Amino acid sequence: MSNKISLRSRALNILARQEISRSELARKLRPYVGENDDLEVLLNELAERHWQSDERYTEIYVNSKSRLHGNLRLQQSLQQKGIDPALIREHLPDRDEQIANAVAILHKKYRQAPFNLKEKHKQMQFLAYRGFSADIIHTALQQAWANDSLPDEDYY
């Protein structure tokens, strides 16, 4: 009996520790593929048994990250992990949820309305870095500080 760990055992060890996309699992296993191993057959078996699921991974990823990041960033990250774009779109937060998340992020980071144009641009840039679209950023800024006493709109 060899001291080498089988490809299947490596895959199960990875899956036991974390939810992972099929593409990422394949990337992690590729260096250990031996001449008698068939990676695609193993990946198909794991998916058929529901031990690995891109849909489950996408759902968990979006649920854990959507309160911190906008859809643009979530989409980019998931595409880099090999998730199908149609599956990504299915699990992304809707517009209202994105706005609510952006408003919460603004309140946590800044605590008050922007007092000048430079400060407003700083807040907009912060949300853009987090992956929110221009439309979401504009709406979130309006809603976040709607109850505060803002200077005249012409000020901006």
C-alpha positions in Angstrom: 0.0 0.0 0.0 1.3 3.4 -1.0 1.7 6.4 1.3 0.3 8.6 -1.4 -3.1 10.0 -0.6 -5.7 9.2 -3.3 -7.1 12.0 -5.5 -10.6 11.1 -4.1 -9.3 11.5 -0.5 -7.8 14.8 -1.3 -11.0 16.0 -2.8 -13.1 14.8 0.2 -10.6 16.5 2.6 -11.0 19.8 0.8 -14.8 19.5 0.6 -15.0 18.6 4.3 -13.3 21.9 5.2 -15.1 24.3 2.9 -17.7 24.8 0.2 -15.8 25.3 -3.1 -16.6 25.7 -6.8 -15.9 22.8 -9.2 -13.3 24.9 -11.0 -11.4 25.8 -7.8 -11.5 22.1 -6.7 -10.1 21.0 -10.1 -7.4 23.7 -9.8 -6.4 22.4 -6.3 -6.4 18.7 -7.4 -4.7 19.1 -10.7 -1.1 18.9 -9.3 -1.9 15.5 -7.7 -3.5 13.8 -10.7 -1.7 10.5 -11.4 -1.6 8.5 -14.6 -4.5 6.3 -13.4 -6.6 9.2 -12.2 -9.4 10.8 -14.2 -10.2 14.2 -12.6 -13.4 14.8 -14.7 -14.9 11.5 -13.6 -14.1 12.3 -10.0 -15.6 15.8 -10.2 -18.7 14.5 -11.9 -19.2 11.9 -9.2 -18.8 14.5 -6.4 -21.4 16.7 -8.1 -23.8 13.8 -8.7 -23.6 12.9 -5.0 -24.1 16.6 -4.1 -20.9 16.7 -2.2 -19.8 19.5 -4.5 -22.3 22.0 -5.9 -21.6 25.2 -7.8 -25.2 26.4 -7.0 -24.8 25.8 -3.3 -21.4 27.5 -3.4 -22.8 30.5 -5.2 -25.7 30.9 -2.8 -23.4 30.7 0.2 -20.9 33.1 -1.3 -23.5 35.7 -2.2 -25.2 35.4 1.2 -22.0 35.9 3.1 -20.6 38.8 0.9 -23.6 40.7 -0.3 -23.8 42.9 2.8 -20.3 44.1 2.1 -20.1 44.2 -1.6 -22.2 45.2 -4.6 -23.3 43.0 -7.5 -20.4 44.0 -9.8 -17.8 42.8 -7.3 -19.7 39.7 -6.4 -20.2 38.8 -10.1 -16.5 39.4 -10.9 -15.3 37.2 -7.9 -17.6 34.4 -8.8 -16.7 34.4 -12.5 -13.0 34.2 -11.4 -14.0 31.1 -9.5 -15.4 29.5 -12.6 -19.1 29.9 -11.8 -21.5 30.0 -14.7 -22.8 33.6 -15.4 -26.5 32.5 -15.5 -26.1 30.9 -12.1 -24.5 34.0 -10.7 -27.4 36.2 -12.0 -29.9 33.9 -10.4 -28.4 34.4 -6.9 -27.4 38.1 -6.9 -29.4 40.5 -4.6 -32.1 42.5 -6.2 -32.0 46.3 -6.6 -33.7 47.1 -3.3 -31.5 44.8 -1.3 -28.4 46.3 -2.9 -29.6 49.8 -2.0 -30.2 48.7 1.6 -26.8 47.2 1.8 -25.1 50.3 0.3 -27.0 52.6 2.7 -25.9 50.4 5.7 -22.3 50.4 4.5 -22.4 54.2 4.2 -23.8 54.7 7.7 -21.2 52.4 9.2 -18.3 54.0 7.4 -19.2 57.7 7.4 -21.9 58.4 10.1 -22.9 61.7 8.5 -24.0 63.2 5.2 -21.2 64.6 3.0 -20.6 68.3 3.8 -19.2 69.2 0.4 -18.6 67.9 -3.1 -15.2 66.4 -2.3 -16.7 64.4 0.6 -19.6 63.2 -1.6 -17.2 62.0 -4.2 -15.2 60.2 -1.5 -18.4 58.4 -0.4 -19.3 57.6 -4.0 -15.8 56.2 -4.7 -15.9 54.1 -1.6 -19.2 52.4 -2.8 -17.8 52.0 -6.3 -14.7 50.2 -4.9 -17.1 47.9 -3.0 -18.7 46.9 -6.4 -21.9 48.9 -6.5 -23.2 50.3 -9.8 -23.5 54.1 -10.4 -27.3 53.8 -10.2 -27.2 52.0 -6.8 -24.6 54.5 -5.5 -26.7 57.5 -6.5 -29.9 56.1 -4.9 -28.1 55.0 -1.8 -26.6 58.4 -1.2 -30.0 60.0 -1.5 -31.6 57.5 0.8 -28.8 57.3 3.4 -28.9 61.0 4.2 -32.5 61.8 3.4 -33.4 62.5 7.1 -30.3 64.6 7.7 -30.3 68.3 7.1 -28.4 68.5 3.8 -27.2 71.7 2.1 -29.2 72.7 -0.9 -29.0 70.3 -3.9 -27.4 73.1 -5.9 -24.4 72.9 -3.5 -23.4 69.6 -5.1 
